[in-house]
Amino acid sequence: MSITQQITALKATLPSKVKLVAVSKYNPTESILEALSAGQIIFGESQAQELCNKVSELGKIDITQSPEFHFIGHLQTNKVKYIAPFISVIESVDSERLIAEINKQAIKNNRVIDCFLELHIAQEESKSGLSLDECRALLASGVKERYPNVRICGLMTIASNTEDESQIHNEFALAYEFFKEVKQEYFPQDDYFCERSWGMSDDYPIAIQHGATLVRIGSLIFGERQY
Ligand SMILES: *Cc1c(COP(=O)(O)O)cnc(C)c1O
């Protein structure tokens, strides 16, 4: 199926409240353009340099609908300044150091930057993100008040890469429970704190059963990535 057909088919199956982040990392700008013309607006990228190159290429083209970009990869603090002017959401925030830098660059650009805190729930060692206790400690320490140009709008997580579906169910269920705890504890009056970004090409139907409001789908739309 073409990119257009995949997006159309996916959107037909997603509940209306679940937003699609088309993960375009490692795919060319032409693929973003094709997805845009199919009505896709939100794109996910995981490398600052690659993202900036694409934004600059897109800037030279006359397009009616501008894309919105979510940053979903590991973000080094020294790269924040490159994406701060235009990024819609940074989904992969996992330290106070990064929050402080995003806040600083947001102020420089005279804006507030929406962020999600990334949780490490998967079994794999390599996956980045905060443990639940680290996340609790970060919020309890008052980052919300300390960094007013960072708006924490929700949580993001990646499930284990496993054939064991019950494991994936457990992980997304845990993330959803934790979201409710954090919402009640730290954001009860804040309507903006409402996003739950979980689910990728292989596990998004399970994520939707556990409260996902955004799914991040790459290879299912664009095909296998060429690294
Ligand atoms: C690459 C990536 C995705 C998309 O993965 P697919 O399996 O291609 O759908 C989603 N989320 C994050 C954080 C990623 O790095």
The ligand as an ORCA input file, in Angstrom:
! r2SCAN-3c Opt
* xyz 0 1
  C      10.796      4.934     15.783
  C       9.851      5.232     16.862
  C       8.470      4.974     16.718
  C       7.860      4.341     15.497
  O       8.177      2.972     15.434
  P       7.475      1.996     14.368
  O       7.691      0.653     14.925
  O       8.177      2.217     13.058
  O       6.042      2.358     14.286
  C       7.639      5.349     17.763
  N       8.115      5.923     18.883
  C       9.424      6.160     19.064
  C       9.873      6.784     20.335
  C      10.333      5.817     18.072
  O      11.636      6.060     18.272
*
